[in-house]
Amino acid sequence: MGGAIANAILENTRHKVVVGNPKKPPVRVSAKNKARFAWTVDNREAVKNVDIVVLGVRPNVVPTILDEIGPLLSKGQILLSIAAGVTV
């Protein structure tokens, strides 16, 4: 689901997408969009200087991720969770 959102943003906007994932990201990016796509193993790096943060993780992982990135989120950022049954 997160990959689909990332690709939709790349295909339909001029925004840059940064994916934080400890493994190789499961996102296929077209050649025309590669310059606006970045991947890091550090979730803290992924949330720096971005407008929208999408939590595309399993519900049981949300608290851990929020503990990690929460202190770095700024008032102007949008936090969108696609984790089923989790309120953030």
Backbone as JSON Lines, residues from 0, in Angstrom:
{"i":0,"aa":"M","n":[0.82,-1.19,0.0],"ca":[0.0,0.0,0.0],"c":[0.87,1.26,0.0]}
{"i":1,"aa":"G","n":[1.91,1.25,0.84],"ca":[2.81,2.4,0.88],"c":[3.49,2.65,-0.45]}
{"i":2,"aa":"G","n":[3.87,1.56,-1.12],"ca":[4.49,1.69,-2.44],"c":[3.56,2.31,-3.45]}
{"i":3,"aa":"A","n":[2.29,1.93,-3.39],"ca":[1.29,2.49,-4.3],"c":[1.12,3.99,-4.06]}
{"i":4,"aa":"I","n":[1.12,4.4,-2.8],"ca":[1.01,5.82,-2.47],"c":[2.25,6.57,-2.96]}
{"i":5,"aa":"A","n":[3.43,6.01,-2.73],"ca":[4.66,6.65,-3.18],"c":[4.65,6.85,-4.7]}
{"i":6,"aa":"N","n":[4.26,5.82,-5.42],"ca":[4.22,5.93,-6.88],"c":[3.17,6.93,-7.35]}
{"i":7,"aa":"A","n":[2.03,6.98,-6.68],"ca":[1.01,7.96,-7.06],"c":[1.51,9.38,-6.85]}
{"i":8,"aa":"I","n":[2.22,9.61,-5.76],"ca":[2.79,10.94,-5.52],"c":[3.8,11.29,-6.6]}
{"i":9,"aa":"L","n":[4.67,10.35,-6.93],"ca":[5.68,10.6,-7.96],"c":[5.06,10.84,-9.33]}
{"i":10,"aa":"E","n":[4.03,10.08,-9.66],"ca":[3.42,10.19,-10.97],"c":[2.54,11.43,-11.14]}
{"i":11,"aa":"N","n":[1.96,11.91,-10.04],"ca":[0.95,12.96,-10.15],"c":[1.32,14.3,-9.53]}
{"i":12,"aa":"T","n":[2.51,14.4,-8.94],"ca":[2.94,15.66,-8.35],"c":[4.41,15.89,-8.68]}
{"i":13,"aa":"R","n":[4.92,16.98,-8.19],"ca":[6.36,17.25,-8.35],"c":[7.11,17.05,-7.04]}
{"i":14,"aa":"H","n":[6.44,16.45,-6.04],"ca":[7.06,16.22,-4.74],"c":[8.11,15.13,-4.81]}
{"i":15,"aa":"K","n":[9.07,15.23,-3.9],"ca":[10.08,14.2,-3.73],"c":[9.54,13.18,-2.73]}
{"i":16,"aa":"V","n":[9.89,11.92,-2.9],"ca":[9.48,10.84,-2.0],"c":[10.73,10.25,-1.36]}
{"i":17,"aa":"V","n":[10.7,10.18,-0.03],"ca":[11.79,9.55,0.72],"c":[11.19,8.38,1.48]}
{"i":18,"aa":"V","n":[11.72,7.19,1.27],"ca":[11.24,5.99,1.93],"c":[12.24,5.56,3.0]}
{"i":19,"aa":"G","n":[11.73,5.39,4.22],"ca":[12.56,4.85,5.29],"c":[12.18,3.4,5.48]}
{"i":20,"aa":"N","n":[13.14,2.5,5.27],"ca":[12.87,1.07,5.36],"c":[14.18,0.36,5.63]}
{"i":21,"aa":"P","n":[14.23,-0.52,6.63],"ca":[15.5,-1.21,6.92],"c":[15.91,-2.2,5.85]}
{"i":22,"aa":"K","n":[14.99,-2.53,4.96],"ca":[15.29,-3.42,3.84],"c":[15.19,-2.63,2.55]}
{"i":23,"aa":"K","n":[15.59,-3.24,1.46],"ca":[15.42,-2.58,0.17],"c":[13.95,-2.26,-0.03]}
{"i":24,"aa":"P","n":[13.63,-1.03,-0.44],"ca":[12.21,-0.67,-0.53],"c":[11.48,-1.45,-1.62]}
{"i":25,"aa":"P","n":[10.25,-1.87,-1.31],"ca":[9.45,-2.6,-2.3],"c":[8.71,-1.64,-3.22]}
{"i":26,"aa":"V","n":[9.42,-0.63,-3.68],"ca":[8.82,0.4,-4.54],"c":[9.57,0.41,-5.86]}
{"i":27,"aa":"R","n":[8.85,0.21,-6.93],"ca":[9.46,0.31,-8.26],"c":[9.17,1.7,-8.79]}
{"i":28,"aa":"V","n":[10.22,2.38,-9.17],"ca":[10.1,3.76,-9.61],"c":[10.53,3.85,-11.07]}
{"i":29,"aa":"S","n":[9.73,4.55,-11.87],"ca":[10.07,4.69,-13.28],"c":[11.32,5.56,-13.43]}
{"i":30,"aa":"A","n":[12.0,5.41,-14.52],"ca":[13.24,6.16,-14.78],"c":[13.02,7.67,-14.7]}
{"i":31,"aa":"K","n":[11.88,8.14,-15.18],"ca":[11.62,9.58,-15.17],"c":[11.44,10.14,-13.76]}
{"i":32,"aa":"N","n":[11.15,9.29,-12.78],"ca":[10.92,9.74,-11.41],"c":[12.06,9.45,-10.45]}
{"i":33,"aa":"K","n":[13.1,8.76,-10.91],"ca":[14.18,8.35,-10.01],"c":[14.88,9.52,-9.33]}
{"i":34,"aa":"A","n":[14.96,10.66,-9.96],"ca":[15.63,11.82,-9.37],"c":[14.86,12.36,-8.17]}
{"i":35,"aa":"R","n":[13.58,12.05,-8.08],"ca":[12.76,12.55,-6.97],"c":[12.48,11.46,-5.94]}
{"i":36,"aa":"F","n":[13.19,10.36,-6.01],"ca":[12.99,9.24,-5.09],"c":[14.27,8.97,-4.32]}
{"i":37,"aa":"A","n":[14.15,8.81,-3.01],"ca":[15.31,8.47,-2.19],"c":[14.89,7.4,-1.19]}
{"i":38,"aa":"W","n":[15.84,6.62,-0.75],"ca":[15.6,5.55,0.2],"c":[16.67,5.61,1.28]}
{"i":39,"aa":"T","n":[16.27,5.4,2.52],"ca":[17.21,5.36,3.63],"c":[16.78,4.28,4.61]}
{"i":40,"aa":"V","n":[17.75,3.74,5.34],"ca":[17.42,2.76,6.38],"c":[17.06,3.46,7.69]}
{"i":41,"aa":"D","n":[17.23,4.78,7.74],"ca":[17.02,5.57,8.95],"c":[15.7,6.33,8.86]}
{"i":42,"aa":"N","n":[14.72,5.91,9.64],"ca":[13.43,6.59,9.62],"c":[13.54,8.06,10.03]}
{"i":43,"aa":"R","n":[14.48,8.36,10.9],"ca":[14.66,9.76,11.32],"c":[15.09,10.62,10.14]}
{"i":44,"aa":"E","n":[15.93,10.09,9.29],"ca":[16.34,10.83,8.09],"c":[15.17,11.0,7.13]}
{"i":45,"aa":"A","n":[14.33,9.98,7.05],"ca":[13.21,10.01,6.11],"c":[12.21,11.11,6.42]}
{"i":46,"aa":"V","n":[12.07,11.5,7.7],"ca":[11.06,12.5,8.04],"c":[11.6,13.93,8.07]}
{"i":47,"aa":"K","n":[12.88,14.08,7.88],"ca":[13.46,15.43,7.86],"c":[13.11,16.14,6.56]}
{"i":48,"aa":"N","n":[12.68,17.37,6.68],"ca":[12.44,18.24,5.52],"c":[11.42,17.68,4.53]}
{"i":49,"aa":"V","n":[10.4,17.02,5.04],"ca":[9.32,16.55,4.17],"c":[8.01,17.16,4.66]}
{"i":50,"aa":"D","n":[7.06,17.29,3.75],"ca":[5.77,17.87,4.1],"c":[4.78,16.84,4.62]}
{"i":51,"aa":"I","n":[4.85,15.63,4.08],"ca":[3.9,14.57,4.43],"c":[4.67,13.32,4.85]}
{"i":52,"aa":"V","n":[4.3,12.77,5.98],"ca":[4.88,11.52,6.47],"c":[3.78,10.46,6.42]}
{"i":53,"aa":"V","n":[4.02,9.38,5.69],"ca":[3.06,8.3,5.58],"c":[3.59,7.11,6.37]}
{"i":54,"aa":"L","n":[2.81,6.66,7.35],"ca":[3.17,5.45,8.09],"c":[2.55,4.27,7.37]}
{"i":55,"aa":"G","n":[3.35,3.57,6.62],"ca":[2.88,2.41,5.87],"c":[3.45,1.14,6.48]}
{"i":56,"aa":"V","n":[3.17,0.94,7.77],"ca":[3.7,-0.21,8.49],"c":[2.55,-1.01,9.09]}
{"i":57,"aa":"R","n":[2.88,-2.19,9.6],"ca":[1.86,-3.0,10.27],"c":[1.47,-2.32,11.58]}
{"i":58,"aa":"P","n":[0.22,-2.5,11.98],"ca":[-0.26,-1.81,13.18],"c":[0.6,-2.01,14.43]}
{"i":59,"aa":"N","n":[1.15,-3.19,14.62],"ca":[1.95,-3.44,15.83],"c":[3.28,-2.69,15.83]}
{"i":60,"aa":"V","n":[3.7,-2.16,14.69],"ca":[4.97,-1.44,14.58],"c":[4.8,0.07,14.79]}
{"i":61,"aa":"V","n":[3.57,0.56,14.67],"ca":[3.32,2.0,14.76],"c":[3.89,2.63,16.03]}
{"i":62,"aa":"P","n":[3.65,2.07,17.24],"ca":[4.19,2.72,18.44],"c":[5.72,2.87,18.41]}
{"i":63,"aa":"T","n":[6.41,1.85,17.93],"ca":[7.87,1.91,17.85],"c":[8.32,3.01,16.89]}
{"i":64,"aa":"I","n":[7.69,3.08,15.74],"ca":[8.06,4.09,14.74],"c":[7.76,5.49,15.28]}
{"i":65,"aa":"L","n":[6.61,5.66,15.91],"ca":[6.26,6.98,16.46],"c":[7.23,7.4,17.57]}
{"i":66,"aa":"D","n":[7.68,6.46,18.39],"ca":[8.7,6.78,19.4],"c":[9.97,7.28,18.74]}
{"i":67,"aa":"E","n":[10.3,6.7,17.59],"ca":[11.52,7.04,16.88],"c":[11.43,8.39,16.17]}
{"i":68,"aa":"I","n":[10.33,8.62,15.46],"ca":[10.24,9.83,14.64],"c":[9.46,10.97,15.29]}
{"i":69,"aa":"G","n":[8.66,10.65,16.29],"ca":[7.8,11.65,16.92],"c":[8.5,12.94,17.31]}
{"i":70,"aa":"P","n":[9.65,12.86,17.99],"ca":[10.34,14.09,18.39],"c":[10.84,14.93,17.21]}
{"i":71,"aa":"L","n":[10.91,14.34,16.03],"ca":[11.42,15.07,14.86],"c":[10.32,15.69,14.01]}
{"i":72,"aa":"L","n":[9.07,15.33,14.27],"ca":[7.97,15.88,13.48],"c":[7.72,17.33,13.88]}
{"i":73,"aa":"S","n":[7.44,18.14,12.88],"ca":[7.19,19.55,13.15],"c":[5.71,19.86,12.99]}
{"i":74,"aa":"K","n":[5.31,21.0,13.49],"ca":[3.91,21.4,13.48],"c":[3.31,21.43,12.07]}
{"i":75,"aa":"G","n":[4.08,21.78,11.07],"ca":[3.56,21.91,9.72],"c":[3.47,20.62,8.93]}
{"i":76,"aa":"Q","n":[4.01,19.53,9.46],"ca":[3.99,18.27,8.73],"c":[2.64,17.56,8.89]}
{"i":77,"aa":"I","n":[2.26,16.86,7.84],"ca":[1.06,16.03,7.87],"c":[1.5,14.6,8.13]}
{"i":78,"aa":"L","n":[0.87,13.96,9.11],"ca":[1.15,12.56,9.43],"c":[-0.06,11.73,9.01]}
{"i":79,"aa":"L","n":[0.16,10.83,8.08],"ca":[-0.91,9.99,7.53],"c":[-0.55,8.54,7.84]}
{"i":80,"aa":"S","n":[-1.43,7.86,8.55],"ca":[-1.21,6.45,8.85],"c":[-2.19,5.61,8.05]}
{"i":81,"aa":"I","n":[-1.65,4.58,7.41],"ca":[-2.5,3.63,6.71],"c":[-2.55,2.29,7.45]}
{"i":82,"aa":"A","n":[-2.11,2.32,8.72],"ca":[-2.16,1.13,9.56],"c":[-3.58,0.91,10.06]}
{"i":83,"aa":"A","n":[-4.14,-0.24,9.77],"ca":[-5.53,-0.53,10.12],"c":[-5.74,-0.54,11.63]}
{"i":84,"aa":"G","n":[-6.78,0.16,12.07],"ca":[-7.19,0.11,13.46],"c":[-6.32,0.9,14.43]}
{"i":85,"aa":"V","n":[-5.42,1.73,13.94],"ca":[-4.52,2.49,14.81],"c":[-4.85,3.97,14.72]}
{"i":86,"aa":"T","n":[-5.03,4.59,15.88],"ca":[-5.24,6.03,15.93],"c":[-3.93,6.7,16.3]}
{"i":87,"aa":"V","n":[-3.55,7.72,15.53],"ca":[-2.32,8.46,15.84],"c":[-2.64,9.89,16.21]}
